[in-house]
Amino acid sequence: MKIRGLWLAVPWVLFILAALGWVFYWNYLAGESERRLQSWVTQQNASGGSAEIGRIVRHGFPVLMRLELQNVAYAPARGGWRAATQRADLNVDVLNPQHLILEAEAPIAISRSNGAVTNITADKLIASLRASRRALAVAGVEADNLVLDDPAQEGVLNATKLVINVRPDARAAGEYQLAFDAQALTLPRPVRSFEAFGQNVARLRAAIVIEDGAALLESSRNDPLGPWREAGGRLRFDALELNWGPLATTGTGEGGLDEQRRLNGRLVLPVERPAPVLNAIATGPNVDDDARQALQLLAAGYLVTGDDITLDIGANDGLLNIEGLPVRPLPPVY
């Protein structure tokens, strides 16, 4: 009877040991996650940046792990900007601690060195990071009803749905693949030279390769993209889908910045109905008379023939060109 009683107790003993082991593991993982956060804060401050986490509160035991981060702020050493929020939640996958999900639980304020401020709000705003062997495997951002508001500027930018994912490009070392998808986008202001297209973009999707992407982490004050450009950084648009006003197209292209930080590159966009697109561009208030007449003649010709067109949009030497016709000068991006 005693032996039989011992065997009946074994499952309970194993259960208790497993429960105690899980309690120990959960608290160890929470403590290690907090230690890494504090280590990151110390490292950023020591390297000339600025990072703050006012308080960390643990939630989710025993199944989940959520670290509530209160009064969070971050500014890179030479980035010329600062982000701050009252609260963000860091979710740690207890079975795969290299998978992290950061969810904004309060508005985010991005302040720049020139005094401009952009306030970011959303119904849901999540950033995720998954590492493998201490290297980036995939990172992403997902937002519902995203709003970007600069109080000093007219209008706000809205996106009903935004999804961005980035991962290393296995085809070439140092390059990254970026997938971008924005739905029901409302622009804060009309785009110069494309005013007649309106401010509502039904969809913008892109599959982009970032060349020399590692250099993007080496930003310098007042010239955040300078090191990337000097390293030969370019964007290669393997696919670009745009549904905006009269324009519905899927094209390709490439681009970067010139020495004066102006756009430099080319987009090739097949258009089935080019006449409305060319007429819309021609009616823009910033198009000079010669370009307007040439665009209207092109539009009339395509209206008669019904032919499609591969629209060639270029940015070279500080000029925006459409089908080889100079439309307007291009200012520096920053």
BELQUIVEN-V65062 format. One record per residue. N is the residue number from 1. PHI is phi in whole degrees, 0 to 359 (999 if undefined). Layout:
BEGIN
n = {N N}
phi = {PHI PHI}
END
This chain:
BEGIN
n = {1 2 3 4 5 6 7 8 9 10 11 12 13 14 15 16 17 18 19 20 21 22 23 24 25 26 27 28 29 30 31 32 33 34 35 36 37 38 39 40 41 42 43 44 45 46 47 48 49 50 51 52 53 54 55 56 57 58 59 60 61 62 63 64 65 66 67 68 69 70 71 72 73 74 75 76 77 78 79 80 81 82 83 84 85 86 87 88 89 90 91 92 93 94 95 96 97 98 99 100 101 102 103 104 105 106 107 108 109 110 111 112 113 114 115 116 117 118 119 120 121 122 123 124 125 126 127 128 129 130 131 132 133 134 135 136 137 138 139 140 141 142 143 144 145 146 147 148 149 150 151 152 153 154 155 156 157 158 159 160 161 162 163 164 165 166 167 168 169 170 171 172 173 174 175 176 177 178 179 180 181 182 183 184 185 186 187 188 189 190 191 192 193 194 195 196 197 198 199 200 201 202 203 204 205 206 207 208 209 210 211 212 213 214 215 216 217 218 219 220 221 222 223 224 225 226 227 228 229 230 231 232 233 234 235 236 237 238 239 240 241 242 243 244 245 246 247 248 249 250 251 252 253 254 255 256 257 258 259 260 261 262 263 264 265 266 267 268 269 270 271 272 273 274 275 276 277 278 279 280 281 282 283 284 285 286 287 288 289 290 291 292 293 294 295 296 297 298 299 300 301 302 303 304 305 306 307 308 309 310 311 312 313 314 315 316 317 318 319 320 321 322 323 324 325 326 327 328 329 330 331 332 333 334}
phi = {999 296 296 298 296 296 296 294 279 304 302 292 296 297 298 297 296 295 296 296 297 293 300 298 297 299 291 297 295 297 296 293 295 295 298 294 297 294 295 296 300 297 296 296 293 288 268 101 272 214 219 218 226 294 202 239 239 275 219 103 300 258 272 250 222 230 257 278 258 255 52 262 214 209 219 291 300 231 275 75 212 216 244 213 209 285 202 217 253 259 262 250 288 293 266 214 299 278 255 241 230 251 242 285 247 204 303 247 251 254 252 248 296 274 95 288 229 241 262 247 228 195 295 213 221 232 241 231 216 232 251 218 56 65 234 297 261 198 224 201 226 225 219 245 51 283 229 245 232 255 303 276 245 285 79 228 264 237 220 296 216 225 226 229 228 223 209 299 273 294 279 207 295 85 253 229 263 236 250 232 216 239 242 50 269 244 281 290 214 300 276 301 78 230 301 289 286 87 252 257 251 297 200 224 232 209 247 239 253 265 279 55 297 299 291 294 279 254 293 238 301 66 214 299 256 302 300 294 296 297 280 92 296 217 252 245 272 290 205 220 252 224 235 218 56 281 258 227 206 228 226 223 171 202 189 192 235 271 297 266 64 264 299 217 164 206 240 243 236 293 230 285 237 284 303 298 292 294 296 296 295 296 276 297 290 255 270 287 298 297 294 297 296 295 294 292 294 299 298 297 296 289 294 287 279 74 288 270 210 256 285 253 248 238 229 216 52 77 235 269 241 236 55 81 264 293 257 195 289 249 281 299 295 208}
END
